[in-house]
Amino acid sequence: MQRFIVGGAVRDRLLGLPQTDTDWVVVGATPQQMLDAGFRPVGADFPVFLHPGSGEEHALARTERKSGRGYRGFVVHAAPDVTLEDDLRRRDLTINAMAMREDGTLVDPWGGERDLRARVLRHVSPAFVEDPVRVLRVARFAARFTDFTLAPETLALMRRMVEAGELDHLVPERVWQELSRGLMERQPSRMFGLLRECGALAVLLPEVERLWGVPQPAAHHPEIDTGVHLMLVLDCAARLQAPLPVRFACLGHDLGKGETPAEILPRHLGHEQRSAALLRGVCERLKVPNDCAQLGDVVAREHGNVHRSGEFGAKALLRLLERCDALRRPERFEQLLLACECDARGRAGREDAAYPQRARLLAVLGWARGIDARAVASEAAARGLKGPAIGDAVAQARVGAIEVGLAGSPTPGL
């Protein structure tokens, strides 16, 4: 029985990057031998065990044979006669198909170290085409390793997979898993650029694909093209280290511009509601988690109003807070404002522009929430008010607090 560190842990060690998880492959062992050694079994699809001391995953060396469509269509063979080279051959990219002995000796039968030095993403073998998830994984790695290029022959295989309809068989959860991870990488625009180049974006997210080539007014969008703008917004979110819900909201905020009637272009009147409707469809299709879906919805509906909020008086500001549910969910409102800042700064030449709306609306929210709503309601009830009239009294108190705050603020724009 021999064990080897494999995959991303080897790659990141050679790149000098921090290592979070270490995966091992065990060669020459049976499941019973692993159990006898104290390992705990996990997983149902193939033999994976947890080390009795470290808890690190140890998988028996295995091969895979294509038996159907999609990423689940495989027959897995794990036995003592499966070699390390056999196991590494089934992996996606050469940079992920290296192993390391416990003494630190590198095992590299497929040229992964060479491709690391050359900064190239290259498939290991023609078997790459058997797993459609690999299209998404390669695009995600392009977003992480921003100085790497994609081997032309690998791009050709990805196009073949799309044309053959392999991506049609991906389950929504797996698509979301890879897309969400790619959104959290250093340069998300590279993921979407590569998905467009191989034709996968039109299959997986046609609502996003159709944004390219759609013009916007140059006065507000020097980059003009809506798809280009979206990529700038996503990369701004990455620079600001935004959490996943914010990055997803950025992805969906302008989807409606892809359905703007041709006769009103380059203006996009009403695109906010169209964006929200399209985004709901995306969320249902990909089974997007609630925190991402809910923030995406409110950003799609309200980002234009947030941008224009510097022109709003106290009453309009309170209505905006109420539509965003900011009084009950201030943390989500802060995320909304961050998404809107990314939208504003995701424009050619405006990457470092100030966004005073964010500070202004946070201050407005603080003034509105500073009102003791229970005390105001009690006082209104004591005056004989009932039902909606009590709610009106609370709203009036909040408007008054906002007016006082606006009048007394020393900050320009507030």
Residue pairs with C-beta under 8 A, 6 or more apart in sequence:
1 26
1 27
1 28
1 29
1 33
2 26
2 27
2 28
2 84
2 101
3 24
3 25
3 26
3 27
3 58
3 102
4 24
4 25
4 27
4 84
4 99
4 100
4 101
4 102
4 107
5 22
5 23
5 24
5 99
5 100
5 102
6 23
6 24
6 25
6 87
6 88
6 98
6 99
6 100
7 23
7 91
7 96
7 97
7 98
8 21
8 23
8 96
9 19
9 21
9 22
9 23
9 100
10 98
10 99
10 100
10 106
10 112
11 95
11 96
11 98
11 112
11 116
12 18
12 19
13 19
13 100
14 98
14 106
14 113
14 116
15 116
21 56
21 57
22 56
23 56
23 57
23 59
24 51
24 56
24 57
24 58
24 59
25 58
25 59
25 60
25 61
25 84
25 87
25 99
26 34
26 49
26 58
26 59
26 60
26 61
27 61
27 80
27 82
27 83
27 84
27 87
28 61
28 80
29 60
29 80
30 60
30 79
30 80
31 41
31 47
31 60
31 78
34 41
34 47
34 49
34 58
34 60
35 41
35 49
37 52
38 52
39 49
39 50
39 51
39 52
39 58
40 49
40 50
40 52
41 47
41 48
41 49
42 48
42 49
42 50
42 57
45 76
46 59
46 60
46 62
46 76
46 78
47 59
47 60
47 62
47 78
48 57
48 58
48 59
48 60
49 57
49 58
49 59
49 60
50 56
50 57
50 58
51 57
51 58
59 78
60 78
60 79
60 82
61 78
61 82
61 83
61 84
61 86
61 87
62 76
62 77
62 78
62 82
62 87
62 90
63 76
63 77
63 82
63 86
63 87
63 89
63 90
64 74
64 75
64 76
64 77
64 90
64 127
64 130
65 74
65 75
65 77
66 73
66 74
66 127
66 130
67 73
67 74
67 75
68 74
69 166
69 169
70 132
70 166
70 169
70 170
70 171
71 131
71 132
71 133
71 169
71 170
71 171
71 174
72 171
73 130
73 169
74 130
74 131
84 99
84 107
85 109
88 97
88 98
88 99
88 107
88 109
88 110
88 124
89 97
89 109
89 110
89 124
89 125
89 127
90 124
90 127
91 97
91 124
92 123
92 124
92 128
92 131
92 134
92 137
92 138
93 112
93 115
93 121
93 122
93 123
93 124
93 138
93 141
93 154
94 110
94 111
94 112
94 114
94 115
94 122
94 123
94 124
95 112
95 115
95 116
95 121
95 122
96 112
97 109
97 110
97 112
97 124
98 106
98 107
98 108
98 110
98 112
98 113
99 106
99 107
99 108
100 106
100 107
101 107
106 113
110 124
110 125
111 122
115 121
115 122
119 145
119 147
119 148
119 149
120 148
120 149
120 150
120 151
121 138
121 141
121 142
121 145
121 148
121 149
121 150
121 151
121 154
122 151
122 153
122 154
123 134
123 151
123 153
123 154
123 157
126 157
128 134
128 154
128 157
129 157
129 160
129 161
129 164
129 166
132 161
132 166
132 167
132 169
132 170
133 170
133 174
133 178
134 158
134 161
135 158
135 161
135 162
135 166
135 167
135 195
135 198
135 200
136 170
136 175
136 178
136 179
136 182
136 195
136 200
136 204
137 178
138 150
138 154
138 158
138 194
139 178
139 182
139 190
139 191
139 192
139 194
139 195
139 200
140 178
140 181
140 182
140 185
140 191
141 148
142 148
142 150
142 190
142 191
142 193
142 194
143 182
143 185
143 186
143 187
143 188
143 189
143 190
143 191
144 185
144 186
146 186
146 187
146 190
150 194
155 197
155 198
158 198
158 200
159 198
159 199
161 167
161 198
162 198
162 199
162 200
162 203
163 199
167 200
167 203
167 204
168 203
170 204
172 285
172 286
172 287
173 287
175 204
175 286
176 286
176 287
176 288
179 191
179 204
179 205
179 286
180 244
180 248
180 292
182 188
182 191
183 191
183 234
183 244
183 247
183 248
183 251
184 238
184 244
184 247
185 191
185 238
186 238
187 235
187 238
188 231
188 234
188 235
188 237
188 238
188 247
189 231
189 232
189 234
189 235
192 201
192 208
192 230
192 231
192 234
193 231
195 201
195 204
195 205
196 202
196 209
196 212
201 208
201 209
202 209
205 282
207 255
207 258
207 278
207 279
207 281
207 282
208 227
208 230
208 251
208 255
210 258
210 259
211 226
211 227
211 230
211 254
211 255
211 257
211 258
212 225
212 226
212 227
212 228
213 225
213 227
214 225
214 226
214 227
214 257
214 258
214 260
214 265
215 224
215 225
215 226
215 265
215 266
216 224
216 225
216 226
216 229
216 257
216 266
216 268
217 266
217 267
218 224
220 347
221 229
221 347
221 348
222 347
222 348
222 349
222 350
223 229
223 232
223 347
223 348
224 266
226 254
226 257
226 258
228 348
229 254
229 346
229 347
230 250
230 251
230 254
230 346
231 346
232 346
232 347
232 348
232 351
233 250
233 253
233 342
233 343
233 345
233 346
234 247
234 250
234 251
234 342
234 346
235 346
236 250
236 341
236 342
236 345
236 346
236 351
237 246
237 247
237 250
237 338
237 339
237 342
238 247
240 338
240 341
240 342
242 250
242 335
242 338
242 339
242 342
243 335
244 292
245 291
245 292
245 295
245 296
245 335
246 295
246 335
246 338
246 339
246 342
248 288
248 292
248 295
248 296
249 292
249 295
249 296
249 298
249 299
249 300
249 335
249 336
249 339
250 299
250 339
250 342
250 343
250 346
251 296
252 275
252 278
252 279
252 282
252 296
252 299
252 300
253 275
253 296
253 299
253 300
253 303
253 339
253 343
254 271
254 275
254 343
255 274
255 275
255 278
255 279
255 282
255 300
256 268
256 270
256 271
256 272
256 273
256 274
256 275
256 276
256 277
256 278
256 300
257 268
257 271
257 274
257 275
258 278
259 271
259 274
259 278
260 267
260 268
260 269
260 271
260 274
272 300
272 301
272 302
272 303
272 304
273 301
275 300
275 301
276 297
276 300
276 301
279 293
279 296
279 297
279 300
280 293
280 297
282 288
283 292
283 293
283 296
288 296
294 332
295 332
295 335
295 336
295 339
298 323
298 324
298 325
298 332
298 336
299 336
299 339
299 340
301 323
302 320
302 323
302 324
302 336
303 339
303 340
303 343
305 320
306 320
306 336
306 337
306 340
306 357
306 361
307 340
307 343
307 344
307 357
309 316
309 317
309 320
309 357
309 360
309 361
310 356
310 357
310 360
310 413
312 320
314 399
314 400
314 402
314 403
314 406
315 399
317 361
317 364
317 402
318 368
318 395
318 398
318 399
318 402
320 326
320 361
321 327
321 333
321 361
321 364
321 365
321 368
324 332
324 333
324 336
325 332
325 333
326 332
326 333
326 336
326 365
327 365
327 368
327 369
330 365
330 369
333 361
333 365
334 362
337 357
337 358
337 361
337 362
338 358
340 355
340 357
340 358
341 355
341 357
341 358
344 350
344 353
344 355
344 357
345 351
345 352
345 353
345 355
347 353
356 413
356 414
359 411
359 414
360 413
360 414
363 405
363 409
363 411
363 414
364 402
364 405
364 406
366 405
367 398
367 401
367 402
367 404
367 405
368 398
368 401
368 402
370 401
371 394
371 397
371 398
371 401
373 394
373 397
373 398
376 393
376 394
376 397
377 390
377 393
377 394
379 393
380 389
380 390
380 393
380 394
381 390
385 393
405 414
406 414
